[in-house]
Amino acid sequence: MNKIKNILASKKTAAGLLVASAVCSTSAFAADPATGADAAFVQVGALVTKFETAAWPIVISITVAVIGISLFKKFSKKAAS
């Protein structure tokens, strides 16, 4: 019976330490802002904007090419018949 009480007491102590460390770590993380994460998000946002700017000419040229090919096929079929 004593062994069971000792096991339960040690489990309560371990659980108490776990809860205390969780509370302390969350308060420590909440105290200071994550400046590194903010800088990373700014860099990713700038990279996305750069890629968007580079992609628009490609999208427009592909759209014009597809329309041109479909019109060529349409008029070539009319001319052949």
N, C-alpha and C positions, 0 to 999 in steps of 0.2 A: 504494500500500500504506500509506503514511503517513496518507493521508486516512481510510482505513478504521480504522486504529488510533486516530486522534484522535476519530472518531465514536463508536467503542466506549467510549473512555475518558470522553467527555462523557456518554454514556448511563449508565455506571456511577455517575458522580458525581451525576447527576440522580436516579437510583434510590436512591442512598444518602441523599441529602437528603430524598427523599420518605419513606423508611422512618424516618429520624430525626425528622422532623416529626410523623409519625403516632404514634410512641412517646411523644414529648414531649406531644402534645396529649391522648392518652389518659390519661397519668399526671396531667396538669393537671385533666382532667375528673373523674378518680377521687378527687382530693384533697379537693375541696369538694363538699358535698351540694347538690343542686339545691333550694334552699329555695323558689324561685318555683314550681317544678313541684309541690312538696308542697302549697303554699297553693292552687294551682289545683285539685288533686285534692280537697282538703277542700271548696272552694267548689262543685265539681261534685257531690260527694256530698251536700252540704246541699241543693242544688237538686233532685236526684233524690228525696230524702226528702220535700221539700216537694211535688213533683208527685205522688208516691205518695199522700200524705195527701189531696191535693185530688181524686185520681181515684177513691178508694174510694166516696164517696157517689154519684158518677155511675154507676159500675159496678153498684152495688146497685140504684139506681133503674131502670136499663135492664133488669136481670135481672127485677125485679119487674114491670115493664111488659110484657116479652115473655111471662112466665108468665101474667099477667092477660089479655093478648090471646088467647093460645092457649086458656085456659080459657073465655073468653067465646065464642070460635068453636066450641069443642066443645059447650058447653051450648046455644048458639043453634041448632046443627045438630040436637041431640036434641029441642029444643022444637019445631022446625019439622016434624019427621017424626012 
